[in-house]
């Protein structure tokens, strides 16, 4: 009898021991599946991925997830091969040969060939808006093809060989590879079908790490491309949220893993919890001292700028994740020139007697960033000066030249892309003096490069167009994510999420 009970006890113990392993294994599988799915709140699910003209940066995230380009730009702004394995540039900097990888495949497992890439560039030239494809419009014959003057196959210098894509430009363009890394140049087959993603997503094949697996009302599901092996997230649920507040509410109950631009009131808390990724943007704001008949003298413009900077600094000290102070620099990257910036700072701190007005008026476009700046400027002036700031936020009316003339100051939002100073400064042209317009027009030097240092100094010496802040992109991440990176174009790199 004792033996009988002994065997029963041994059997029960063995069964319980095995069940323990089964439960652990089951739990591990469940947790793994849970960890492999991320939810991403977005204000609108993209329906058209054919052109980038109307896409937000976050819509571009989807395009980047499901397609790859010849090259990409990493988080350190370095150009790296993607579909290409090697880039060979001729000594003149005009011809580029892209050696195409042997191990790249469409989502249907068919091999991506050099000819596929050439066909895509042909479609891109036909379908994409000119302003978005300046890089390949610099290719020999490309502009004439887009205008319908020549045949692509015989007239455009984008050719394929068995293992390469060869592109020849009209002239040297040192920014060519940087432009080629942008989302619009990512390989998409049957490009015209991308104009209606909801109807066509099942028929499309994808070159990226993910493919669109499902679209329903308010939701898009991305599934890992089974030809991609080095990614840890198998599913991404992109969910429609009408506002960042709505996304954040879902985040708090663990229904969102990625929230773009969470409310300002949450930033410090998220940062303390190490659940905030802050990335510099090119978006910036500048102060323009308006040209009026009773224009403010230069000593007045200098003092006003100094006080506006103090007002914004006071706000930034409490909310240091939203933006970075310009501190006298027209571009974020130029802040490393400490000698020049210190001289500008000393100059702006000089105060002289002038007939100070009781009221200063400020006009800007109505957006969240400008509302914050206006309120902080108004509050600081009220507490620290005898001048009252009255501001107006307007929509389309901001284009009204007569309206602008009625205000003492303007806030101007601009893209502070140091790689494209020509476009940057041209957006300020209507606010420049006659002499400053001449400096803008006479900045060309050899090889198409531009030097704007004389214009910059003139703007600062006259205190009529002045830098204020550079904005940051803030992203809240859940406990599922230990690392999230954005590429050099500001797009989320889902394949690198850990």
C-alpha positions as CSV (number, residue, x, y, z in Angstrom):
1,X,0.0,0.0,0.0
2,X,2.8,2.4,0.9
3,X,4.4,1.7,-2.5
4,X,1.0,2.4,-4.2
5,X,0.7,5.8,-2.5
6,X,4.4,6.5,-3.3
7,X,3.9,6.0,-7.0
8,X,0.7,8.1,-7.0
9,X,2.5,11.0,-5.3
10,X,5.4,10.7,-7.8
11,X,3.0,10.7,-10.8
12,X,1.1,13.7,-9.5
13,X,4.3,15.6,-8.8
14,X,5.5,14.8,-12.3
15,X,2.2,16.0,-13.9
16,X,2.3,19.3,-11.9
17,X,5.9,19.8,-12.8
18,X,5.1,19.4,-16.6
19,X,2.1,21.6,-16.3
20,X,4.3,24.3,-14.8
21,X,6.4,24.3,-18.0
22,X,3.4,24.3,-20.2
23,X,1.9,27.3,-18.5
24,X,5.3,29.2,-18.6
25,X,5.7,28.4,-22.3
26,X,2.1,29.4,-23.0
27,X,2.6,32.7,-21.1
28,X,5.9,33.4,-23.0
29,X,4.2,32.9,-26.3
30,X,1.4,35.2,-25.4
31,X,3.7,37.9,-24.2
32,X,5.9,37.6,-27.3
33,X,2.9,38.1,-29.6
34,X,1.8,41.0,-27.5
35,X,5.2,42.6,-27.6
36,X,5.4,42.2,-31.4
37,X,2.3,44.4,-32.0
38,X,2.5,48.2,-31.7
39,X,-0.3,50.7,-31.9
40,X,0.3,54.1,-33.4
41,X,-2.1,57.0,-33.0
42,X,-2.4,59.2,-36.1
43,X,-4.8,62.1,-36.8
44,X,-5.8,60.7,-40.2
45,X,-5.2,57.4,-42.0
46,X,-3.5,58.1,-45.4
47,X,-5.5,57.2,-48.5
48,X,-3.2,58.4,-51.2
49,X,0.5,57.4,-51.2
50,X,1.2,58.2,-54.8
51,X,2.5,61.8,-54.2
52,X,4.1,63.4,-51.2
53,X,2.5,66.8,-51.9
54,X,-0.4,66.5,-49.5
55,X,1.3,64.1,-47.0
56,X,2.2,65.0,-43.5
57,X,5.5,63.8,-42.0
58,X,3.5,61.1,-40.2
59,X,1.8,59.9,-43.4
60,X,5.3,59.6,-44.9
61,X,6.1,57.2,-42.0
62,X,3.7,54.7,-43.7
63,X,5.4,55.2,-47.1
64,X,8.8,54.6,-45.5
65,X,7.6,51.5,-43.7
66,X,6.3,49.8,-46.8
67,X,9.0,50.9,-49.3
68,X,12.7,51.4,-49.6
69,X,14.9,53.7,-51.7
70,X,18.3,53.4,-53.4
71,X,19.7,55.2,-50.4
72,X,18.5,56.3,-47.0
73,X,19.6,58.8,-44.4
74,X,20.2,57.5,-40.8
75,X,19.6,59.4,-37.6
76,X,23.0,61.0,-37.8
77,X,22.2,62.4,-41.2
78,X,24.6,60.1,-43.0
79,X,23.7,58.8,-46.4
80,X,23.7,55.0,-46.4
81,X,23.0,52.5,-49.2
82,X,19.6,50.7,-48.9
83,X,18.4,48.9,-52.1
84,X,21.9,49.7,-53.3
85,X,24.9,47.9,-51.9
86,X,27.4,50.4,-53.2
87,X,27.4,53.9,-54.8
88,X,30.1,54.8,-57.3
89,X,30.4,58.5,-58.3
90,X,32.5,59.6,-61.2
91,X,35.3,62.2,-60.5
92,X,33.2,65.0,-62.0
93,X,30.3,64.3,-59.7
94,X,27.8,64.0,-62.5
95,X,27.3,60.2,-63.0
96,X,26.2,57.8,-60.2
97,X,26.3,54.0,-60.4
98,X,24.1,52.2,-57.8
99,X,25.1,48.6,-57.4
100,X,21.9,46.8,-56.5
101,X,21.8,44.2,-53.8
102,X,21.3,40.5,-54.7
103,X,19.1,39.8,-51.7
104,X,16.3,42.3,-52.0
105,X,12.8,41.1,-52.7
106,X,9.2,42.4,-53.2
107,X,6.6,41.2,-50.7
108,X,5.5,38.5,-53.1
109,X,9.1,37.1,-52.9
110,X,10.0,38.0,-56.4
111,X,13.4,39.6,-56.8
112,X,13.8,43.4,-57.1
113,X,15.8,44.2,-60.2
114,X,17.6,47.2,-61.5
115,X,15.0,47.5,-64.2
116,X,12.2,47.7,-61.6
117,X,13.9,50.8,-60.2
118,X,14.3,52.4,-63.6
119,X,10.6,51.8,-64.4
120,X,9.7,53.4,-61.1
121,X,11.7,56.5,-61.9
122,X,9.9,56.7,-65.2
123,X,6.5,56.5,-63.4
124,X,7.7,59.0,-60.8
125,X,8.6,61.6,-63.4
126,X,5.2,61.2,-65.0
127,X,3.1,61.3,-61.9
128,X,4.8,63.3,-59.1
129,X,4.6,67.0,-58.8
130,X,7.7,68.9,-60.1
131,X,8.4,70.6,-56.8
132,X,8.9,67.2,-55.1
133,X,11.3,65.7,-57.6
134,X,13.9,68.3,-58.3
135,X,16.7,65.8,-57.8
136,X,15.7,63.6,-60.7
137,X,14.7,66.6,-62.8
138,X,18.4,67.4,-62.7
139,X,19.0,64.1,-64.6
140,X,19.9,64.5,-68.3
141,X,16.7,64.5,-70.3
142,X,14.3,64.1,-67.3
143,X,12.7,67.6,-67.6
144,X,12.2,67.2,-71.4
145,X,10.5,63.8,-70.8
146,X,8.2,65.3,-68.1
147,X,7.2,68.0,-70.6
148,X,6.4,65.3,-73.2
149,X,9.3,66.3,-75.6
150,X,11.3,63.0,-75.6
151,X,10.9,59.3,-75.0
152,X,12.2,58.0,-71.6
153,X,14.0,54.9,-72.9
154,X,16.1,56.8,-75.5
155,X,16.3,60.3,-74.0
156,X,16.6,60.1,-70.2
157,X,19.9,59.2,-68.5
158,X,18.5,56.6,-66.1
159,X,19.6,53.2,-67.3
160,X,19.9,49.7,-65.9
161,X,22.5,47.0,-66.4
162,X,22.4,43.4,-65.0
163,X,23.4,44.6,-61.5
164,X,23.3,48.4,-61.5
165,X,21.2,51.5,-62.0
166,X,23.2,54.3,-63.6
167,X,22.1,58.0,-63.4
168,X,23.8,60.9,-65.1
169,X,23.0,64.5,-64.2
170,X,23.1,67.6,-66.3
171,X,25.6,69.2,-63.9
172,X,27.2,68.5,-60.5
173,X,24.8,68.5,-57.6
174,X,26.4,67.8,-54.2
175,X,22.9,67.5,-52.7
176,X,21.7,64.8,-55.1
177,X,22.1,61.8,-52.7
178,X,20.6,63.7,-49.8
179,X,17.5,64.5,-52.0
180,X,17.4,60.9,-53.2
181,X,17.0,59.7,-49.6
182,X,13.5,61.4,-49.3
183,X,10.3,59.3,-49.1
184,X,9.1,60.2,-52.6
185,X,12.0,58.3,-54.1
186,X,11.2,55.0,-52.3
187,X,10.5,52.2,-54.7
188,X,6.8,51.6,-55.4
189,X,5.5,49.3,-58.1
190,X,2.4,50.3,-60.2
191,X,2.7,53.8,-58.8
192,X,-0.7,55.1,-60.1
193,X,-2.4,52.4,-58.0
194,X,-1.0,54.0,-54.8
195,X,-3.4,56.9,-55.3
196,X,-6.2,54.7,-53.8
197,X,-4.6,52.6,-51.1
198,X,-7.9,51.4,-49.6
199,X,-9.0,49.8,-52.9
200,X,-5.7,48.5,-54.1
201,X,-3.6,47.5,-51.1
202,X,-4.2,43.8,-51.6
203,X,-3.0,43.9,-55.2
204,X,0.2,45.9,-54.5
205,X,3.6,44.5,-53.8
206,X,5.9,46.3,-51.4
207,X,9.7,46.8,-51.3
208,X,9.9,47.8,-47.6
209,X,10.1,46.0,-44.3
210,X,6.3,46.0,-44.0
211,X,3.3,45.6,-46.2
212,X,-0.3,46.9,-45.8
213,X,-2.2,43.9,-44.5
214,X,-5.6,45.4,-43.8
215,X,-7.5,48.7,-44.0
216,X,-10.8,49.3,-42.3
217,X,-12.6,52.4,-41.0
218,X,-10.1,54.3,-38.7
219,X,-7.4,51.6,-38.9
220,X,-4.5,50.4,-41.0
221,X,-2.6,47.3,-40.2
222,X,1.1,46.9,-41.3
223,X,2.5,43.4,-41.2
224,X,6.2,42.6,-41.5
225,X,7.3,41.7,-45.0
226,X,8.2,38.0,-44.8
227,X,11.3,38.7,-46.8
228,X,12.6,41.0,-44.0
229,X,14.3,39.2,-41.1
230,X,15.9,41.8,-38.9
231,X,12.9,43.5,-37.4
232,X,11.4,42.8,-34.0
233,X,7.9,44.2,-34.5
234,X,5.7,42.0,-36.7
235,X,2.5,44.2,-36.7
236,X,1.8,47.9,-36.5
237,X,-1.8,49.0,-35.9
238,X,-2.2,52.6,-37.2
239,X,-5.3,54.0,-35.5
240,X,-7.2,57.2,-36.3
241,X,-7.2,59.7,-33.4
242,X,-8.8,63.1,-33.9
243,X,-6.3,64.8,-31.6
244,X,-3.1,64.3,-29.6
245,X,-5.2,64.5,-26.5
246,X,-7.3,61.5,-27.7
247,X,-4.1,59.6,-28.5
248,X,-2.7,60.4,-25.1
249,X,-5.9,59.3,-23.3
250,X,-5.6,55.9,-25.1
251,X,-1.9,55.8,-24.2
252,X,-2.7,56.2,-20.5
253,X,-4.9,53.0,-20.6
254,X,-2.2,51.2,-22.6
255,X,-4.0,51.3,-26.0
256,X,-1.4,53.3,-27.8
257,X,2.4,52.7,-27.9
258,X,3.4,55.7,-30.0
259,X,1.9,59.2,-29.6
260,X,3.1,62.1,-31.8
261,X,3.4,65.5,-30.1
262,X,1.7,64.7,-26.8
263,X,0.1,67.7,-25.0
264,X,2.6,70.2,-23.7
265,X,1.3,69.5,-20.1
266,X,2.5,65.9,-20.4
267,X,6.0,66.5,-21.7
268,X,7.9,67.0,-18.4
269,X,6.3,63.9,-16.8
270,X,7.0,61.7,-19.9
271,X,10.6,62.9,-19.9
272,X,11.1,62.1,-16.2
273,X,9.7,58.6,-16.9
274,X,12.1,58.2,-19.9
275,X,9.1,57.7,-22.2
276,X,9.8,60.7,-24.4
277,X,11.8,60.9,-27.6
278,X,12.7,64.4,-28.6
279,X,14.0,65.0,-32.1
280,X,15.1,68.4,-33.6
281,X,12.9,69.6,-36.5
282,X,13.8,72.1,-39.3
283,X,10.6,74.0,-38.4
284,X,11.4,77.4,-36.9
285,X,9.9,80.8,-36.1
286,X,11.3,84.3,-36.8
287,X,10.4,87.8,-35.7
288,X,9.9,90.4,-38.5
289,X,9.9,94.1,-37.5
290,X,7.4,95.5,-39.9
291,X,8.0,98.4,-42.3
292,X,5.5,101.2,-41.5
293,X,5.4,104.9,-42.0
294,X,6.1,105.4,-38.3
295,X,8.7,102.7,-38.3
296,X,10.4,101.8,-35.0
297,X,14.0,103.1,-34.9
298,X,16.9,100.6,-34.8
299,X,17.5,101.1,-31.1
300,X,13.9,100.3,-30.5
301,X,13.9,97.2,-32.7
302,X,17.0,96.0,-30.9
303,X,15.4,96.4,-27.5
304,X,12.2,94.8,-28.5
305,X,14.0,91.8,-29.9
306,X,16.0,91.5,-26.7
307,X,12.8,91.5,-24.6
308,X,10.9,89.1,-26.9
309,X,13.8,86.7,-26.5
310,X,13.7,87.0,-22.7
311,X,10.0,86.4,-22.8
312,X,10.4,83.2,-24.8
313,X,13.3,82.1,-22.7
314,X,11.2,82.5,-19.5
315,X,8.6,80.1,-21.0
316,X,11.2,77.7,-22.4
317,X,12.9,77.3,-18.9
318,X,9.7,75.6,-17.8
319,X,8.9,73.8,-21.0
320,X,12.3,72.9,-22.4
321,X,11.1,70.0,-24.7
322,X,8.9,72.0,-27.1
323,X,11.6,74.1,-28.8
324,X,15.2,75.3,-28.6
325,X,16.1,79.0,-28.4
326,X,17.7,80.4,-31.5
327,X,20.0,82.7,-29.5
328,X,20.9,84.8,-32.5
329,X,21.4,82.0,-35.0
330,X,19.4,81.8,-38.2
331,X,20.0,78.0,-38.3
332,X,20.2,75.5,-35.5
333,X,23.5,74.1,-36.8
334,X,25.1,77.5,-36.8
335,X,24.8,77.8,-33.0
336,X,28.2,76.1,-32.8
337,X,29.8,79.4,-33.9
338,X,30.0,80.8,-30.4
339,X,32.1,83.8,-31.2
340,X,29.6,85.2,-33.7
341,X,26.6,84.4,-31.5
342,X,28.2,86.0,-28.5
343,X,28.8,89.2,-30.5
344,X,25.2,89.3,-31.6
345,X,24.0,88.7,-28.0
346,X,26.1,91.6,-26.7
347,X,24.8,93.8,-29.5
348,X,21.1,93.0,-28.8
349,X,21.5,93.8,-25.1
350,X,22.5,97.4,-25.8
351,X,19.8,99.8,-24.8
352,X,19.4,103.4,-25.9
353,X,16.8,106.1,-25.4
354,X,13.9,106.0,-27.8
355,X,10.3,107.0,-27.8
356,X,8.7,103.7,-26.5
357,X,5.1,103.1,-27.5
358,X,2.5,102.0,-24.9
359,X,1.2,99.3,-27.3
360,X,2.9,97.0,-29.7
361,X,0.9,94.9,-32.2
362,X,1.8,91.4,-33.3
363,X,0.3,89.4,-36.2
364,X,0.9,85.7,-37.1
365,X,-0.8,82.7,-38.6
366,X,-3.1,80.8,-36.3
367,X,-1.4,77.6,-35.2
368,X,-0.6,76.0,-31.8
369,X,3.1,77.0,-31.9
370,X,2.3,80.7,-32.5
371,X,-0.4,80.8,-29.9
372,X,2.1,79.6,-27.3
373,X,4.7,82.2,-28.3
374,X,2.1,85.0,-28.4
375,X,0.8,84.3,-25.0
376,X,4.2,84.0,-23.4
377,X,5.4,87.3,-25.1
378,X,2.2,89.1,-24.0
379,X,2.4,87.8,-20.4
380,X,6.1,88.6,-20.0
381,X,5.8,92.1,-21.3
382,X,2.8,92.7,-19.0
383,X,4.8,91.6,-16.0
384,X,8.2,93.2,-16.8
385,X,7.6,96.3,-19.0
386,X,5.3,99.3,-19.5
387,X,4.5,98.0,-23.0
388,X,1.3,96.1,-23.8
389,X,1.4,93.5,-26.5
390,X,-1.8,93.0,-28.5
391,X,-1.7,90.1,-30.9
392,X,-3.9,88.7,-33.7
393,X,-3.9,85.1,-34.9
394,X,-5.4,84.7,-38.4
395,X,-5.7,82.0,-41.1
396,X,-5.8,82.8,-44.8
397,X,-5.9,86.5,-44.0
398,X,-2.2,86.3,-43.2
399,X,-1.5,86.5,-46.9
400,X,-3.2,89.9,-47.1
401,X,-0.3,92.4,-47.6
402,X,-2.4,95.4,-46.4
403,X,-3.3,93.6,-43.2
404,X,0.4,92.9,-42.4
405,X,1.3,96.6,-42.8
406,X,-1.0,97.5,-39.9
407,X,1.1,95.6,-37.4
408,X,4.4,96.4,-35.7
409,X,5.7,92.9,-35.7
410,X,5.1,89.6,-37.4
411,X,5.9,86.0,-36.5
412,X,7.0,84.1,-39.6
413,X,7.2,80.3,-39.6
414,X,9.8,78.9,-42.0
415,X,11.7,75.7,-42.7
416,X,15.3,76.3,-41.4
417,X,17.0,73.7,-43.6
418,X,20.6,74.7,-43.7
419,X,21.1,72.6,-46.9
420,X,18.6,74.8,-48.7
421,X,19.4,78.4,-47.7
422,X,18.2,79.7,-51.1
423,X,14.6,78.7,-50.5
424,X,14.8,79.7,-46.8
425,X,15.9,83.3,-47.5
426,X,13.6,83.7,-50.5
427,X,10.6,83.3,-48.2
428,X,11.6,86.5,-46.4
429,X,12.1,88.5,-49.6
430,X,8.9,90.6,-49.1
431,X,10.2,91.8,-45.7
432,X,13.7,92.8,-46.9
433,X,15.0,96.3,-47.6
434,X,16.2,97.3,-51.1
435,X,19.8,96.7,-50.1
436,X,19.0,93.3,-48.5
437,X,17.2,92.2,-51.7
438,X,20.4,93.0,-53.6
439,X,22.4,90.9,-51.2
440,X,19.9,88.1,-51.7
441,X,20.2,88.3,-55.4
442,X,24.0,88.5,-55.5
443,X,25.0,85.5,-53.4
444,X,26.0,83.0,-56.1
445,X,29.6,81.8,-56.2
446,X,31.3,79.0,-58.0
447,X,29.7,75.6,-58.6
448,X,26.2,76.9,-57.8
449,X,27.0,77.2,-54.0
450,X,25.7,80.2,-52.1
451,X,27.1,82.3,-49.3
452,X,24.6,84.3,-47.3
453,X,26.8,85.5,-44.5
454,X,26.6,89.2,-45.7
455,X,22.8,89.0,-45.8
456,X,22.6,87.4,-42.4
457,X,24.8,90.1,-40.8
458,X,22.8,92.9,-42.5
459,X,19.5,91.4,-41.2
460,X,20.9,91.2,-37.7
461,X,22.5,94.6,-37.8
462,X,19.2,96.2,-38.9
463,X,17.1,94.1,-36.6
464,X,14.3,93.6,-39.2
465,X,14.3,89.7,-39.6
466,X,15.4,87.9,-36.5
467,X,15.6,84.2,-35.4
468,X,13.5,83.2,-32.3
469,X,13.1,79.4,-31.9
470,X,13.7,76.0,-33.5
471,X,11.0,73.4,-32.8
472,X,11.4,69.8,-31.6
473,X,9.3,66.7,-32.5
474,X,8.2,65.0,-29.3
475,X,7.0,61.3,-29.3
476,X,5.6,59.4,-26.4
477,X,6.5,55.7,-26.3
478,X,5.1,52.9,-24.1
479,X,6.8,50.4,-21.9
480,X,7.0,48.0,-24.9
481,X,9.6,50.3,-26.6
482,X,13.1,50.7,-25.3
483,X,14.4,52.4,-28.4
484,X,12.8,54.4,-31.2
485,X,14.7,56.2,-33.9
486,X,13.9,58.7,-36.6
487,X,15.8,58.8,-39.8
488,X,17.6,61.9,-41.1
489,X,14.4,63.1,-42.9
490,X,12.4,62.9,-39.6
491,X,10.5,59.7,-40.4
492,X,10.0,56.9,-37.8
493,X,12.3,53.9,-38.6
494,X,9.9,51.1,-37.6
495,X,12.5,48.4,-38.5
496,X,14.9,49.6,-35.8
497,X,12.3,49.7,-32.9
498,X,13.4,47.6,-29.9
